[in-house]
Amino acid sequence: MLVSTKWLGDYVNIKNIAVEELAEKITRAGIEVDAIIDRSHGMTNVVVGYVKECVKHPEADKLSICQVDVGEETTQIICGAPNVAEGQKVIVARPGAVLPGNFKIKKAKLRGEESNGMICSLQELAIEGKLVPKAYAEGIYVLPDSAIPGEDALPLLGLDDQVLEFDLTPNRSDALSMLGVAYEVGAILSQGIVLPEVSYTESAERAEDVLKLRVDAIEDNPMYVAKVVKNVKVAESPLWLQNYLMAAGVRPHNNVVDITNFVLMEYGQPLHAFDYDRLETEEIVVRRAEEGEKITTLDEAERTLKGHNLVITNGQEPVAVAGVMGGLNSEVHDGTTTVVIESAYFAPASVRQTSKELGLRSDASTRFEKGVDPERVAQAAERAAQLMAELAGGEVLAGSVVIDELDKTPARITVSPDTINNRLGMKISLEDMLSILDRLQIPTEAVSGKLVIDAPTRRQDLRIEEDIIEEIARLYGYDEIPMTLPVGESTPGGLTPYQAKRRTVRAFLEGAGLYQALTYSLTSKEHAQQYALETAPVTELLMPMSEERSVLRQSLIPHLLEAATYNVARRIESVALYETGSVFLGLEEDGLPKEVEHVAAVLTGKWVDHAWQGESKKVDFFVMKGIVEGMMDSIGQLDGLSFEQAVVEGMHPGRTAKILLNGEEIGLIGQIHPTEQKKRDLKETYIMEINLQKVLQTEVDEVLYTQVPRFPSMSRDIALVVASETSAGTLQAIIRNAGGKLLKDVRLFDLYEGANVEEGKKSLAFSLTYFDPERTLTDEEVVKAHDKVLKALTDEAGAVLRG
């Protein structure tokens, strides 16, 4: 919300307070002022000029030589605007002026002709192009004939103004109007406010004689007021009205449309003006749209309506989407002579739904969605009628055409002063409370030691006693709330075992060189179950932002791969990312999505790259496997960890494995399928994903520390010939099971296939370490244990010692 202090001054006296102090007071009272915008931007020496003569430049087709009366003298100015002409009153920046953007105006020569200043457009005075009236969007701005040459142009254009930019919370819809802001500022400064006086002369003809009204959807439109104004002359609005609208961020159009926008900003009540003759039927019918019915709105876009959308019709076809935007077929235009002013109360939920479905938001829909003041519906129509009589020469027909079934009863709130003080931890007297509520112009009575409040309808946010407590606290001053320390026993905070282990996992992965990524929980239906360890019915959003973010994910991998692709596309060839986050597997009993925490990682490019030492190593399966083993070791889960070859869609058929913990599948590791890599513009890329929640909830034996061994260990190396499909992990498990308590370590150190090994076979070499912490082992003991291992390998895996 943009609040012009010049406009605000029409309702409340703010002359004796600096704008910075006013902004500070408003912020401290609960409405944050984001910025103070000085519309003058420090400009000086910008005056009104009168173009006495305008001829084409002899050396340039697009330039004109203008003789301009600037009050003190007539001076020559070269102008390139296409709409400059003799007899115009224009804005002139004299030599020495500094325009916004530090643009300094000097005397100059253009194609041999002297130019003493510049004739300005509004854009050159820092008014946004989207706010400039369309007639002057491509050229200079023409001032009204009443402007006096030589006078300061900034006050004339309303640029001697400072605008407060409010950051409103959703509950403060009352401050979406100048009168609402005036009530607020008046309460802060302990001043009364001046409301607009509405009076005009009605014609003898009655509105209800020329216009019929019917509302078929009374629950969505409980109040509708229509006024009829004849003999309107559509023209440019007076300058003061245009200035106020531009300061509020609204583009001026013509006097009729500008009046409806002015009243919208003044009262917070959206209005719409129909061309009476274009209605054709002399009737307005408010109803729900027919399924698939179409309307072309004022933005010239054709909209297809649904059966629950509320529309304004002429009894035959829609002429407006209720509360959102008018129709092009009933638009006020230069030839309009009779205007129907619409002021209505539309149900917030109905407007919100229609606005979202049509993808169409407007100043009107924003206010209707938050709820407008029921008492201002008729008042705003009367104000608009008054201004159309004054500014457009209209004749207002007597009375209004009204349907009113709207409940305007104010909400009654009863609260005791003790409750207020106890809740705030303060001691505010009853007199101070009554004074604050009086300043806010909230009708209050003290009855039997309690405050009985009839919340004004303009304050839709006042419904329960906590709302009143907040009003008193913010006007009394949040700074006045005393500081106290909590009383009672306190429990020191700390991490749960689960949180501590999660932190250990993250610390290990970061220590291993991976960067943490945070990706969206929302994905597309296509990618929702890709690489998922476990699948369940997909959870879909009711109103997604896009198809790419329409469902909840069931794997972390797709988004990590997107992040890898994004980085590689920006010449970051080596990427190492991890993420811990939730996947969503169906629904819980309470209807909410079931969240399961996973950890995932993606590696691509080089793992080691030491150019000076000439050392370089690409990522491979075993780099990722080592990261997984190190991570599991960091939380004491290495002993139960194993890997088993797997075939997974979208993964390399020979470089993919399931991750098992104590025989139960917990994750996936491997290389992305080459086809998938090519699709994503990636080189060899390896991923892993583990059900972290299951891992961290698995019981772990207490860590026991042992003394440094005093006795030597003994090692034996064996080379085994086995079938090519036999995995080293299978052999390693057999060795550990058969080795007994003396076997302390098993390590694979060689794999050989080729000469001297028959086809379909391979040779695997292991180093076995035997050790007893209490004595030195004898050869006989080691041989006995070693023979058990060899026998188990022969019996269970068909392994043969390589000669």
Residue pairs with C-beta under 8 A, 6 or more apart in sequence:
1 165
1 166
1 168
1 175
1 176
1 181
2 37
2 163
2 164
2 165
2 166
2 247
2 248
2 249
3 163
3 164
3 165
3 166
3 178
3 181
3 248
4 158
4 161
4 163
4 244
4 247
4 248
5 14
5 19
5 22
5 161
5 162
5 163
5 164
6 158
6 160
6 161
6 162
6 244
6 247
7 178
7 244
7 247
7 248
8 14
8 178
8 181
8 182
8 185
9 15
10 194
11 178
11 179
11 182
11 186
11 193
11 194
11 195
12 182
12 185
12 186
12 189
12 191
12 192
12 193
12 194
13 189
13 191
14 22
14 185
14 189
17 189
19 36
19 162
19 164
20 36
22 164
22 185
23 33
23 36
23 164
24 33
25 188
25 189
26 33
26 164
26 166
26 184
26 185
26 188
27 33
28 477
28 478
28 479
29 184
29 187
29 188
29 474
29 475
30 172
30 470
30 474
31 166
31 167
31 168
31 169
31 172
31 175
31 184
32 166
32 167
33 164
33 165
33 166
33 167
34 165
34 166
34 167
35 164
35 165
36 162
36 163
36 164
36 165
37 162
37 163
37 164
37 165
38 162
39 126
39 158
39 159
39 160
39 161
39 162
39 163
39 247
40 154
40 159
40 160
40 161
41 99
41 100
41 125
41 126
42 98
43 97
43 98
43 99
43 100
43 125
43 154
43 159
44 97
44 98
45 93
45 94
45 95
45 96
45 97
45 105
46 91
46 92
46 93
46 94
46 97
46 99
46 120
46 125
46 152
46 153
46 154
47 70
47 71
47 91
47 92
47 94
47 149
47 150
47 151
47 152
47 153
48 70
48 71
48 89
48 90
48 91
48 92
48 143
48 147
48 148
48 149
48 150
48 151
48 152
48 153
48 156
49 68
49 69
49 70
49 77
49 89
49 90
49 91
49 92
49 119
49 149
50 68
50 69
50 88
50 89
50 90
50 149
51 66
51 67
51 68
51 84
51 85
51 86
51 87
51 88
51 89
51 90
51 119
52 67
52 68
52 69
52 74
52 86
53 66
53 67
53 86
54 64
54 65
54 66
54 67
54 84
54 85
54 86
55 64
55 65
56 63
56 64
56 65
57 63
57 64
57 65
57 78
57 110
57 111
57 113
59 111
59 112
59 113
60 110
60 111
62 80
62 82
63 78
63 79
63 80
63 110
63 111
64 78
64 79
64 80
64 81
64 84
65 76
65 78
65 113
66 76
66 77
66 78
66 79
66 84
66 119
67 74
67 75
67 76
68 74
68 75
68 76
68 77
68 90
68 92
68 117
68 119
69 149
69 150
70 92
70 94
70 117
70 149
70 150
71 148
71 149
71 150
71 151
72 150
75 116
75 117
76 113
76 114
76 115
76 116
77 92
77 115
77 116
77 117
77 118
77 119
78 110
78 111
78 113
78 115
79 118
79 119
79 140
81 119
81 121
81 139
81 140
82 138
82 139
83 136
83 138
83 139
83 140
83 142
84 90
84 119
84 139
84 140
88 140
88 142
88 143
89 142
89 143
89 144
89 145
89 147
89 149
90 119
90 120
90 140
90 141
90 142
90 143
91 119
91 120
91 125
91 140
91 141
91 143
91 153
91 157
92 117
92 118
92 119
92 120
92 153
93 99
93 105
93 117
93 118
93 120
93 124
94 105
94 116
94 117
95 105
95 106
95 107
95 116
95 117
96 105
96 106
97 104
97 105
97 117
98 104
98 105
99 105
99 120
99 124
99 125
99 126
100 124
100 125
100 126
101 126
103 124
105 117
105 118
107 114
107 115
107 116
107 117
108 114
108 115
109 115
118 124
119 140
120 140
120 141
121 132
121 136
121 139
121 140
121 141
122 131
122 132
122 136
122 141
122 157
123 129
123 132
125 157
125 159
127 246
129 137
130 251
131 245
131 246
131 249
131 250
131 251
132 141
132 246
132 251
133 236
133 242
133 251
133 252
133 253
134 251
134 253
135 236
136 142
143 153
143 156
143 239
144 238
144 239
147 153
147 156
153 159
154 160
156 239
157 239
157 243
158 239
158 240
158 243
158 244
158 246
158 247
161 243
161 247
163 247
166 175
166 181
168 175
168 176
170 370
171 461
172 461
173 268
173 367
173 370
173 371
173 372
173 460
173 461
174 180
174 183
174 184
174 268
174 373
174 458
174 459
174 460
174 461
175 181
175 184
176 268
176 366
176 367
176 370
177 265
177 266
177 267
177 268
177 269
178 265
178 266
179 193
179 195
179 266
179 267
179 268
179 458
180 268
180 458
182 193
183 193
183 440
183 441
183 458
185 191
186 192
186 193
186 439
186 441
187 436
187 439
187 440
187 441
187 475
188 475
190 439
196 266
196 383
198 379
198 382
198 383
198 386
199 386
200 385
200 386
200 389
200 390
200 396
201 389
201 396
202 396
202 397
202 398
202 399
203 230
203 395
203 396
203 397
203 398
204 398
205 230
205 397
205 398
206 397
206 398
206 399
207 226
207 227
207 228
207 397
207 398
207 399
207 400
207 401
208 399
208 401
209 397
210 228
210 276
210 282
210 397
211 226
211 228
211 276
211 282
211 283
211 284
211 340
211 401
212 282
212 283
212 284
212 401
213 224
213 226
213 283
213 284
213 285
213 401
213 402
213 403
214 283
214 284
214 285
214 286
214 315
214 403
215 221
215 224
215 285
215 286
215 287
215 403
216 285
216 286
216 287
216 288
217 286
217 287
217 288
217 310
218 403
218 405
219 347
220 288
220 310
220 322
220 346
220 347
220 350
221 286
221 310
221 322
221 344
221 345
221 346
221 347
222 345
222 347
222 404
222 405
222 406
222 407
223 344
223 345
223 374
223 377
223 402
223 403
223 404
223 405
223 406
224 284
224 286
224 342
224 343
224 344
224 345
224 402
224 403
224 404
225 342
225 343
225 344
225 377
225 378
225 381
225 400
225 401
225 402
225 404
226 284
226 340
226 341
226 342
226 343
226 381
226 400
226 401
226 402
227 340
227 341
227 343
227 381
227 382
227 384
227 385
227 396
227 397
227 400
227 401
228 276
228 338
228 339
228 340
228 341
228 396
228 397
228 401
229 338
229 339
229 341
229 385
229 388
229 389
229 392
229 394
229 395
229 396
229 397
230 337
230 338
230 394
230 395
230 397
231 337
231 338
231 393
231 394
231 395
232 256
232 336
232 337
232 338
232 339
232 388
232 392
232 393
232 394
233 255
233 392
233 393
233 394
234 254
234 255
234 256
234 332
234 333
234 334
234 335
234 336
234 392
235 254
235 255
235 392
236 242
236 252
236 254
236 255
237 245
237 252
237 254
237 255
237 258
237 259
237 391
238 255
238 391
241 252
241 255
241 258
241 259
241 262
241 391
242 252
242 258
244 262
244 265
245 251
245 252
245 258
245 261
245 262
245 265
246 252
248 265
250 261
250 265
250 363
252 258
254 332
254 334
255 388
255 391
255 392
256 273
256 332
256 336
256 339
256 388
256 392
257 273
257 332
259 273
259 384
259 387
259 388
259 391
259 392
260 271
260 272
260 273
260 341
260 384
261 363
262 387
263 269
263 271
263 380
263 383
263 384
263 387
264 270
264 271
264 363
264 364
264 367
264 380
265 363
266 383
267 373
267 376
267 379
267 380
267 383
268 367
268 372
268 373
268 376
268 458
269 343
269 367
269 372
269 373
269 376
269 377
269 379
269 380
270 323
270 343
270 363
270 364
270 367
270 368
270 372
271 341
271 342
271 343
271 380
271 381
271 384
272 312
272 320
272 326
272 341
272 342
272 364
273 332
273 339
273 340
273 341
273 342
273 384
274 284
274 319
274 320
274 326
274 330
274 332
274 339
274 340
274 342
275 330
275 331
275 332
275 333
275 336
275 338
275 339
275 340
276 282
276 338
276 339
276 340
277 336
277 337
277 338
278 319
278 329
278 330
278 331
279 314
279 319
279 330
279 340
280 314
281 314
281 315
281 316
283 314
283 315
284 312
284 313
284 314
284 315
284 340
284 342
284 401
285 312
285 313
285 314
285 315
286 310
286 311
286 312
286 313
286 322
286 344
287 310
287 311
287 313
288 307
288 308
288 309
288 310
288 311
289 305
289 306
289 307
289 308
289 309
289 310
289 311
289 318
290 305
290 307
291 305
291 306
291 307
292 304
292 305
293 304
293 305
293 311
293 318
294 302
294 303
294 304
294 305
295 302
295 303
295 305
295 311
295 317
295 318
295 319
295 320
295 321
295 327
296 302
296 303
296 327
296 328
296 329
297 303
297 321
297 324
297 325
297 326
297 327
297 328
297 360
298 325
298 326
298 327
298 328
298 331
299 325
299 360
300 328
303 321
303 358
303 360
305 311
305 318
305 321
306 357
308 350
308 353
309 321
309 322
309 353
309 354
309 357
309 358
310 321
310 322
310 323
310 346
310 350
310 351
310 354
311 318
311 320
311 321
311 322
312 318
312 319
312 320
312 321
312 322
312 342
313 319
314 330
317 329
318 327
319 326
319 327
319 329
319 330
320 326
320 327
320 330
320 342
321 327
321 354
321 358
321 360
322 344
322 346
322 350
322 351
322 354
323 344
323 346
323 350
323 351
323 354
323 355
323 364
323 365
323 368
324 351
324 354
324 355
324 358
324 360
324 362
324 364
324 365
325 360
325 362
325 364
325 365
332 339
339 388
339 394
341 381
341 384
341 385
341 388
343 377
343 378
343 380
343 381
343 384
344 377
345 372
345 374
345 377
345 406
346 368
348 368
348 369
348 370
348 371
351 365
351 368
351 369
352 365
352 369
354 365
355 361
355 362
355 365
355 369
356 543
370 460
371 460
373 457
373 458
373 460
374 406
374 407
374 408
374 457
375 408
375 456
375 457
375 458
376 458
377 406
378 400
378 402
381 400
385 394
385 396
386 396
388 394
388 396
389 395
389 396
408 457
410 443
410 454
410 455
410 456
410 457
411 454
411 455
411 462
411 463
412 452
412 453
412 454
412 455
413 452
413 453
413 455
413 462
413 463
413 464
413 465
413 467
413 468
414 450
414 451
414 452
414 453
414 465
415 450
415 451
415 453
415 465
415 468
415 469
416 449
416 450
416 451
417 428
417 430
417 433
417 449
417 450
417 451
419 465
419 469
420 428
420 433
420 468
420 469
420 472
421 427
421 428
423 466
423 469
424 469
424 472
424 473
424 481
425 481
425 482
425 484
426 473
426 476
426 480
426 481
426 482
428 472
428 476
430 446
432 476
433 451
433 472
434 444
434 446
434 451
436 471
436 472
436 475
436 476
437 444
437 451
437 453
437 468
437 471
437 472
438 444
439 475
440 471
440 475
441 456
442 453
442 454
442 455
442 456
442 459
442 462
442 471
443 453
443 454
443 456
444 451
444 452
444 453
444 454
445 451
445 452
446 452
451 468
453 462
453 468
455 462
455 463
455 467
456 462
461 467
462 468
462 471
473 481
495 503
498 696
498 697
501 635
501 696
502 580
502 597
502 692
502 696
504 634
504 635
505 580
505 599
505 631
505 634
505 635
505 692
505 696
506 516
506 578
506 580
507 634
508 630
508 631
508 634
509 516
509 578
509 599
509 601
509 627
509 631
510 516
510 578
512 627
512 630
512 631
513 576
514 576
514 577
514 578
514 601
514 603
514 627
515 576
515 577
515 578
516 577
516 578
516 579
516 580
517 559
517 560
517 563
517 577
517 578
517 579
518 579
518 581
519 556
519 559
519 560
519 562
519 563
519 579
519 581
520 549
520 553
520 559
521 552
521 553
521 581
521 582
521 584
522 541
522 544
522 545
522 549
522 550
522 551
522 552
522 553
523 548
523 549
523 551
523 552
523 553
523 558
523 559
524 547
524 548
524 549
524 550
524 551
525 538
525 540
525 547
525 550
525 551
527 553
527 558
528 538
528 551
528 552
528 553
528 554
529 535
529 538
529 554
529 555
530 555
530 557
530 558
530 650
531 555
531 557
531 558
531 648
531 650
531 651
531 668
531 687
531 689
532 554
532 555
532 583
533 555
533 598
533 665
533 666
533 667
533 668
533 689
533 691
534 554
534 585
534 596
534 691
535 554
535 585
536 554
536 585
536 586
536 594
537 586
537 587
538 551
538 552
538 554
539 551
539 552
539 584
539 586
539 587
539 593
540 550
540 551
541 549
541 550
541 551
541 552
544 550
544 551
552 583
552 584
552 593
553 559
553 583
553 584
554 583
554 584
554 585
555 583
555 598
555 600
555 689
556 579
556 581
556 583
556 598
556 599
556 600
556 689
557 600
557 602
557 687
557 689
559 579
560 577
560 578
560 579
560 600
560 601
560 602
560 687
561 602
561 672
561 680
561 682
561 685
561 687
563 575
563 577
563 602
564 575
564 577
564 602
564 604
564 680
564 682
564 685
565 680
565 681
565 682
567 575
568 575
568 604
568 605
568 681
568 682
569 681
573 605
573 606
574 604
574 605
574 606
574 607
574 609
575 602
575 603
575 604
575 605
576 601
576 602
576 603
576 607
576 619
577 601
577 602
578 599
578 600
578 601
578 602
579 599
579 600
579 601
580 597
580 598
580 599
580 692
581 597
581 598
582 595
582 596
582 597
582 598
583 595
583 596
583 598
584 593
584 594
584 595
584 596
585 593
585 594
585 596
586 593
586 594
587 593
587 594
588 594
596 691
596 693
597 691
597 692
597 693
597 696
598 689
598 690
598 691
598 692
598 693
599 631
599 689
599 690
599 692
600 687
600 688
600 689
600 690
601 624
601 627
601 687
601 688
601 689
602 685
602 686
602 687
603 619
603 623
603 624
603 685
603 686
603 687
604 619
604 682
604 683
604 684
604 685
604 686
605 618
605 619
605 683
606 616
606 617
606 618
606 619
607 617
607 618
607 619
607 620
607 623
608 615
608 616
608 617
609 615
609 616
609 617
610 616
617 623
618 684
619 684
619 685
619 686
620 684
620 686
621 655
621 669
621 670
621 671
621 686
623 686
624 669
624 670
624 686
624 687
624 688
625 643
625 669
627 688
628 641
628 659
628 667
628 669
628 688
628 690
629 638
629 641
632 638
632 641
632 661
632 695
635 695
635 696
635 700
636 700
636 701
636 703
637 661
637 695
637 698
637 700
640 661
640 662
640 663
640 698
641 659
641 660
641 661
642 659
642 660
642 661
642 663
642 729
642 733
643 657
643 658
643 659
643 660
643 669
643 729
644 657
644 658
644 660
644 727
644 729
645 656
645 657
645 658
645 727
646 656
646 657
646 658
646 668
646 670
647 653
647 656
648 656
648 668
648 670
650 672
650 673
650 676
651 668
651 670
651 671
651 672
651 673
652 670
652 671
652 672
652 673
652 674
653 673
655 670
655 671
656 668
656 669
656 670
656 671
657 668
657 669
657 670
658 665
658 667
658 668
659 665
659 666
659 667
659 668
659 669
659 688
659 690
660 666
661 694
661 695
661 698
662 698
664 694
666 690
666 691
666 694
666 695
667 688
667 689
667 690
667 691
668 687
668 688
668 689
668 690
669 686
669 687
669 688
670 686
670 687
670 688
671 684
671 685
671 686
671 687
672 680
672 682
672 685
672 686
672 687
677 683
677 684
677 685
706 773
707 773
709 771
709 773
710 773
711 771
711 772
711 773
711 774
711 775
711 776
711 777
712 776
713 744
713 769
713 770
713 771
713 777
714 769
714 770
714 771
714 777
714 779
714 782
715 767
715 768
715 769
715 770
716 767
716 768
716 770
716 782
716 786
717 749
717 765
717 766
717 767
717 768
718 765
718 766
718 768
718 789
718 790
718 801
719 750
719 763
719 764
719 765
719 801
719 802
720 731
720 763
720 764
720 765
720 766
720 793
720 797
720 799
720 800
720 801
720 802
721 757
721 758
721 761
721 762
721 763
721 799
721 800
721 801
721 802
722 731
722 761
722 762
722 764
722 797
722 798
722 799
722 800
723 760
723 761
723 762
723 798
724 753
724 760
724 761
724 762
726 762
726 797
726 798
726 799
728 748
728 751
728 764
730 797
731 764
731 766
731 793
731 797
731 799
732 746
732 748
732 766
734 789
734 792
734 793
734 796
734 797
735 743
735 746
735 766
735 768
735 789
735 792
735 793
736 743
736 746
737 792
738 788
738 789
738 791
738 792
738 793
739 746
739 768
739 770
739 785
739 788
739 789
740 785
740 788
742 770
742 771
742 772
742 777
742 781
742 782
742 785
743 768
743 769
743 770
743 785
743 789
744 769
744 770
744 771
745 767
745 768
745 769
746 766
746 767
746 768
746 769
747 766
747 767
747 769
748 764
748 765
748 766
749 765
749 766
749 767
750 763
750 764
750 765
751 762
751 763
751 764
751 765
752 762
752 763
752 765
753 761
753 762
753 763
757 763
757 802
763 802
768 786
768 789
770 777
770 781
770 782
770 785
770 786
771 777
790 801
793 799
794 800
